[in-house]
Each structure stands twice: as C-alpha cells, then as structure tokens.
Amino acid sequence: MKPYSVALQVLATCIALVSLAIPPASAGTLATANGRFVDESGRIVVLRGVNVAGDSKVPPFTPMNQAELFDPLPDLGLNVIRFLFTWEAFEPTPGVYDQAYLNYYRQAVDWAWERGVYTILDIHQDGFSRFTLGGCGEGFPAWAISPNVPLRQPDNGVACKRWGIRMNYDGEMQLAWADFYRNVGGARDRYIEMMAFLASVFEGHPGVIGYDLMNEPWGDEVTEQMPLWEDTVARIRAEDPSAIIFLNPTALVSGGEVSQMPQPTFDNFVYAAHYYEGSVVVAGEWFGNPLDPPVQRMRDKAAELG
C-alpha cells in the first residue's frame, strides 16, 4: 500500500456486497450472513471505507494522534476504517507489549467511533519487515526475522518505490516468510499470542467489528497460510467469539493471480482480496486495461467460499 495518511481502497474489496446503508448500531457489532454484513438486528449494512494510515508503517508509528483527523470521513460518506496495526511498534521485544502504542490505537478507535466510523483492526505488513526486502518492507519486528535471514538497514525511501515488484525475486524476504510459517525462533507462536491478547483487549470494544489477520501475506495459501489462520482464529474466538475475521489471500493475488485459498473451518469471515492494476504498479500510469476480469475473479472466489 502506498505511504499516504489515508490510502483510498475499496475496503477489503468488501467482497460481502450489500445493497442498503443504515446507521451503525449502538455497540457497533456486525456479523456476516449470506454474503453480506448485518447488524445486531439483522439489517444489511454497507461498508465504505479507507485505509488509515500509510505512515503508520514507520516510526513513530502513531500518525492518527488528533481527533479532528477523523472529521473528514463521515462527510465523504465513509463509515469504516481499516486501521493499520504495526506489530513492530506493539511488541518491540518478544512478549513485551508497548502499552503506550496500545493506548494510542485504542484512543484512535474511539475517536473514529464517536464519528460513527467502524474499525477493522488490520495487522499490516508489506515485504515482512523494515529490516528485510533491502530495508523496503514494514510490519514484523526485527526479532521475528529468522536467524537464517540477514537484517537490512531500514530505508522506506524513494529507492523503495518498486518494493511490490521486488518481493517476487527477493530470496531473503521469501525465506523470512517460510521460516515464520515453520515457527523458526518461535515467531509464529508469538504472533498467535499477540492476536489472542488483542482479541481480549478489543472484545466488545465499541466500533471494532473484527480482525484483518495479515495484510497481503507471502506464502502458500493451502500449506502455510490457512494452517496459521486456523490456529490464530481458534485463539481469537476464545477471547472474542463474535468478531469478523478478514482473510487476505496471498500477495500475488493482488497482482491478478487466482487465489487457492481453501475453505476455512470457521465461519463469520470475509474474503478480503486486494487488486493493483499492473501498469500502474510498473509504469505509474493506467493505460485503460479493463478492471472487470480481476474483480470478477475475486467475486468468484468469494462466492466459492460463501
């Protein structure tokens, strides 16, 4: 995702397509039913939103630090934010959580809800970590990187413009993902524990409708990602049984590949696919390539998953 404070995106593509907009319920609890979002009374809810915020990815990780930053959202007809949560900021040392960062995040969620805006808690990463992908990534703390992968100096500057393309051939980043799924160094376990802790904190929190488990993860959807999601959701649901789970397919799907995501064993989830038109990514310009085919592939996958 591009580093802007509010990166416009059709939220989670929100593949649960809906037909009627209504005001939020008092507690902000939503669920999925028959491919749509519904409130506690079973009424259909339209979600229109944005990512907040691109500069959450780099220190000091806390751009949404004033209530008035949320003021434009309702006037734009928006009622949900996919609010970036940075693991590096929250758990700088294994098992030690930064309470100040959590307080910042919780305060921003409250400011959003005061304006009638729901929150999806989004565990965000791009290219694994600021210490991988030649310093062009973000998300995971340095300690979560496999000892088999050398740490790189964070950059996140102009030289990183094509980080999305670089992921396709960066062997170090791909090894970092593979070792994460294999739980090398215990990072997979720590991720699941963090998610369980966040679920305990935000269970019943007004306006928080669910958890986006990982933005655009790398790896195999069948053998690596779904086992992680199954283990993680079991822990989340033990703390927050009614939360919606947002599942991103593998990062390559964002470039137009067909998702191989298998059917989860859990329910109340959203297939949260993204798409970036290739000419915009490569050349910085749209040449009129049709968007219907990739969007239809996402709709088809959502229908397959129910």
Steps between C-alpha positions, in 0.01 A plus 500: 500500500628850426623717792219755519316586818173374356561253216176469306395145440172322458523356846596133498340529155227432744404195313194469719300721261203684649202699383375723781682749723379557857634680808735301725358304791565625850788263578626474144475121485475357151504147359491334160190323371429373149788696352404830663579702810215521751449677831363356824144533366584316179487814286739520205787747541708652221866555589684771308842586628869576476830380635630707792786578485794433268751678723409261784763272343809694611608660830344648702211282370233730646372749239132502604566689821231770475124449507438749220697284254190280484261788432506475116392136490123532563478795259651278231230240559740259671406289800793263553879512525744219450732626772861390463650329805880464493638197681848658515358793695296288740744220588852643472629216721356146495215477750524867603215718375525877468208636702546851361451372145193304606358810670560701182323242289206466739457878518493528121238224479286694748536822303389318187197349671397840641452592133304183421796330332564129555854359533658189355822426690751431223826322578698667225819400327657553160808296414510354854701762691689829479807281550436283192445563130813715495349724767185560294249294695305561818297324766681223687742590780866425438504224762231310302734461200659159467865475603552355152421843349743795524354822641500799264509869592149649474459736206134547401608787278477586131726208407230269633234615253486161327501289816191313378685373193814425698312252721474264203875440488628587848614164634578635847146629552352177368719301741387723787138407420578130463681488833218696666247237393741231628512687834877544486591697812142477627372801302188317382409418859556861605276625218216276614546608863491865394177447308340328798605790723358759259174305483479509880555876495255587221224247571185709528687823432254740334545522126757220463342245267789258448856414417683504167752228585779609264521743212602330175713220644757314295490123485290202402133543582436129555807368681624812684235767537180311574658290779616827658155658463332194652732505803468877539122517469458226760683722748319817391158340529582380851529867597264670254247247368299741284782680316502495121819351356641669186719269291743640246605255230868472416667818374520378140121508478524879529674490163225299337584136574219262589472429873540140620366577848326189638174509693561590867344291774381818676213725396424875522788594272560722196711420196696826500676508164687801358595589145762731345490558127834391352573803281451733795745298711763463227466824301313726740223547246173331410472413131133414507537130572161360602448448873195276471685167452716514818211635705279220370764245602481638854121487496511141375738397778281672758198311369696173515583566866146609579 
